[in-house]
Amino acid sequence: MSEILNQAEELRQKMVALLLSERQAIDEKLALVGYDGGAQPGKKVKACSACGSTEHNARTCDQRKAPETSTPSEREPRSLF
C-alpha cells in the first residue's frame, strides 16, 4: 500500500514541476508583449459616432444632420407587395 502512495506522490510532484515550467514559459511570453500581471484592461470609452464627443451619443448629438421632414402627400407611395 505504501508503494502506491509513494508512486502517487511522485506523480504529483512531477505534475507540479510540469505546471510550474509551463507557468514560467507563459510568464515569459507575457513579459515579451508587455503584460505585467496588473489590473485588467479598462473599459472602452464610448463616444458619439457623429462628432466623437464622450459627453453624449449619436442619437442626442446636436451636430448631426436633422432628418428632412415632409408631409405624407409629398412622400412616395409605398408598394404593398
C-alpha positions, 0 to 999 in steps of 0.5 A: 500500500505504501508503494502506491502512495509513494508512486502517487506522490511522485506523480504529483510532484512531477505534475507540479514541476510540469505546471510550474515550467509551463507557468514560467514559459507563459510568464515569459511570453507575457513579459515579451508583449508587455503584460505585467500581471496588473489590473485588467484592461479598462473599459472602452470609452464610448463616444458619439459616432457623429462628432466623437464627443464622450459627453453624449451619443449619436442619437442626442448629438446636436451636430448631426444632420436633422432628418428632412421632414415632409408631409405624407402627400409629398412622400412616395407611395409605398408598394404593398407587395 
